[in-house]
Amino acid sequence: MNPDTERSMTASCFPAFTALVLAWAVLVVPAGPEARAAEQPHAPWADRSLPAGQRAEALVAAMTLDEKLQLVHSYFPPLATGKPGAPGDIIPSAGHVPGIPRLGIPTLRESDASLGVANQIEQRKGDVATALPAGLATAASFDPALAYAGGAMIGAEARAKTFNILLAGGVNLTRDPWNGRDFEYLGEDPLLAGTMAGEAIRGVQSNHIVSTTKHFALNSQETGRNVLDARIDEAALRASDLLAFRIAIDKGAPGSVMCAYNRVNEHYACENDFLLNRVLKGEWGYRGWVMSDWGAVHSTEAAALAGLDQESGQELDAETFFGTALKAAVTAGRVPPARLDDMVRRILYGVIATGLYDDPVPATAQPIDYGDHAEIAQRVAEQGIVLLKNDKGLLPLARNAKRIVLIGGHADIGVLSGGGSSQVRSVGGVPLEIPLDTGAAALFARVTYQASSPLKALRALAPEADISFVDGADPAAAAMTARAADVAIVFATQWQTEAEDSESLTLPDHQDALIEAVAAANPHLVVVLETGGPVLMPWLDKVGAVLEAWYPGQRGGEAIAAILFGVVNPSGRLPITFPRSADQPPRPIPPGLDQLPAALALAPKQPDLKPFAVDYVEGGDVGYRWYAHRGETPLFAFGYGLSYTSFTYTDLAITRGDVPKVTFTVTNAGDRSGVATPQLYVTPPGGAPMRLAGWQRLDLKPGETRRITIDCDPRILADFDAAAGRWLIRAGSYGLTIGRAAGDPALTGAITLDARLASAAGKH
């Protein structure tokens, strides 16, 4: 049934339907607390033939006030266990909402899950999970099917571990290259990030559990994230971050949306009427529920009336705002009872629509095929690694290279991972973990390496070669060792984490000096970057090849080795721009650093935190659009990535229509199989910067030619007219470019369009 039809029918039938349900509930529902809806075949909410909205409505009508209140706030088990009022069956997780057995409503057990089932509490008890590479690696694949596979894998493991809510689906755009959580997210472009997030959400929910999308909205830095006020005009916000969320929600239909810590245009995101009521629930028609981030609630009535449906991790807030305080507000009429019903209805809608209600997770942990899941993690790493430089065909390494030395980055034992709530204790253990002594992240983040040794993986691929390792602590000694090698490979690392931003884009711990020293000793130098985002490369002209491996996950060593030796042809494309210098992006350092250490505090309870505003001067021109607008050339552009083969693009043809189409021919002109990723950019009339409007990923054999068509996504053609409150496609000539990357055109053309109204949902 069409959601609008369902909504209309439910509203028109509600009085009689509610009376019927209430009468049935009084007469039929057993009093025993363990009775389940599954044992009550005549319960309307148990009828799977009914729409999810109607079933949720029936459940709400059958609930008591206290049962409703039970669902709208969650416990944070680490701080709730054993405390008065906490449920006795609470078990380790990120969040716990007691179920209502008599109505078949399951207990909601939540886990962090950006890059794998990252339940921090169970990790300390020896629990493990499959660790995907950084979100940027998934985005760099430009492969929606791979994003879906990663989400499905994480969802399967979560279900097997008895979790049924995953705090996944991060889609905050990369506005600044130093953001501590950039590695978790999916880059700077709304179409790419929204598409990849939507597919990952679909994958998670294919397991009949709930995924969120987060953090709604403009959680664009970690410095002062609890007190920052993100300032941006409405049209720019809708064309950038909100568009990314809209695409993710349209594609993935997440059961829940998580609102952010920060303010947006003066109002906290979790009590922001414009974001939650007007846009998300009103204009977009979103029917699931809005949960808060942990510690992001500041009020009862204001938050409830502005659209927050569930307070998450109540122990991290200054008080429990959606417990007895909400009951008092509802009883007194300050929060209408209908609003509480709406909060509960939305939670139940998400639980039913995702299949969780009818297919509850098992009561006990189930077996997990970690072998198959590791293959998915390796495939993401291989497709997400980006070859940035390859002078004179230094890569792939010849199988007959006799002497190879690996330098630095703990490449003898593993690969680096990012820190914070996304940290996964992966299968294989942790060969190295360094706790933090100071800083906001010290409470829960550790510098952790996954047990996937590049040294061992390279030796496995070239058993006859002499492959050694030196730690690089002494640049002179490392240079001396490199001088005697055929090829030197420096593994350079930059650790980033939730709760802290990088103060500099320079590689830490004097690694630039190490690379310079080794490059002077051996021109056959490969630099492998394990970073959470862009870094400056003052040594770029002196090295032979550069790979961006991100945080490559629990099979990262194997993936890096496969790329270096050409077992896999690199196919990753940058989902973010790499600047030449720190002053090229809109902000060279994180705003708020002058308030250290207070501005970096994790929790919002400290009275000395000072609010500060960040004016997003780039507006909707995020990332590569900012560089195009200013006429600046970055170090490496969005969409950039090399291959061990080459591709040509010819014979452009453009078809006009509601969805303009661009058709052209792609040929693999080299002698290796490889992946081409032609990108379609549109340049609107009036001098606006180019925008990614579509792409396609093609696996081509040597000499293979294929003619393909890329649709120009209509959402990218339109601009939001804030005064009129609508999306408009302006009349005029639109430039269409097939590019190898942003600013690197291969084919160009144009199309003239008439003015018309458009929908940001892409449904015209």
Number of C-alpha atoms within 10 A of each C-alpha: 8 8 14 10 10 16 16 12 12 17 13 11 11 16 10 9 17 17 14 14 20 17 12 15 19 11 9 12 16 14 9 9 10 12 16 19 22 17 12 18 11 12 19 22 28 23 17 11 9 14 19 22 23 23 24 25 25 24 26 26 20 21 18 10 15 11 15 20 20 17 25 23 24 27 25 24 22 17 13 19 17 13 10 8 8 16 16 11 9 20 17 18 20 27 26 28 21 21 16 20 16 20 25 21 21 21 18 21 24 26 26 23 27 26 29 30 33 30 26 23 16 15 17 10 8 9 17 20 25 30 32 33 32 31 30 27 33 35 29 29 28 27 22 19 14 22 25 23 20 28 30 22 27 30 32 24 24 31 24 19 20 20 29 26 29 31 26 31 37 29 35 31 27 29 29 24 32 27 26 26 30 33 30 30 26 29 32 31 29 30 25 26 31 30 28 34 34 31 27 34 32 27 25 34 30 19 24 24 29 30 32 29 28 26 24 27 27 28 28 22 26 29 28 31 27 25 21 27 24 24 18 19 14 18 19 21 19 23 22 21 28 26 22 25 31 25 25 29 28 16 19 26 26 28 29 30 29 27 29 27 30 28 25 25 19 13 15 25 32 34 28 23 20 18 22 26 19 15 16 22 17 13 10 15 14 23 23 26 28 28 27 30 23 22 22 27 32 20 18 22 19 17 24 24 19 18 25 29 31 29 29 29 27 26 17 20 19 16 16 22 22 28 19 13 15 21 20 13 17 18 13 11 10 13 19 16 16 10 15 22 19 19 25 26 26 25 23 25 26 26 28 27 24 23 18 22 22 19 13 19 24 13 10 9 14 13 8 16 11 15 10 11 22 21 14 20 27 23 21 31 32 29 25 31 34 29 26 20 23 18 12 9 11 16 21 19 16 12 13 9 15 14 16 22 22 28 29 22 24 23 24 21 18 25 30 31 33 33 25 25 22 28 28 30 26 24 19 14 15 15 15 16 12 10 13 14 10 9 16 23 22 15 14 15 23 21 18 22 27 28 23 27 24 25 22 20 20 22 17 13 15 18 12 13 16 14 20 17 19 19 17 22 15 11 20 15 16 25 23 14 21 29 19 14 22 16 22 30 23 28 24 25 25 24 21 27 27 25 27 27 23 21 13 15 19 18 19 14 12 11 21 16 15 22 30 17 19 28 25 15 20 22 17 23 25 26 23 22 24 24 23 32 30 26 22 17 17 14 13 16 11 16 21 22 24 21 23 27 31 31 32 35 33 33 32 34 27 23 28 27 25 20 25 23 17 17 12 19 23 28 25 32 29 28 30 29 29 25 24 18 16 18 10 16 24 17 17 16 19 21 18 22 15 9 15 14 15 19 27 23 22 23 18 21 15 12 7 9 18 14 16 17 16 16 14 19 15 18 20 22 24 28 26 30 23 22 23 17 15 11 10 14 15 17 15 19 23 25 25 24 24 20 23 21 18 17 21 16 19 14 10 17 15 17 13 11 9 13 15 17 19 21 17 18 15 21 19 24 17 17 12 17 20 21 23 25 24 26 23 28 26 25 20 23 14 10 8 13 20 24 23 27 24 21 22 15 15 15 12 19 17 16 13 14 16 12 13 13 16 19 17 21 20 20 23 23 23 22 21 21 13 13 8 8 10 15 21 19 20 20 13 14 15 20 16 25 27 27 22 25 23 24 19 15 16 16 18 15 14 15 16 13 17 9 12 12 13 21 16 23 15 15 8 11
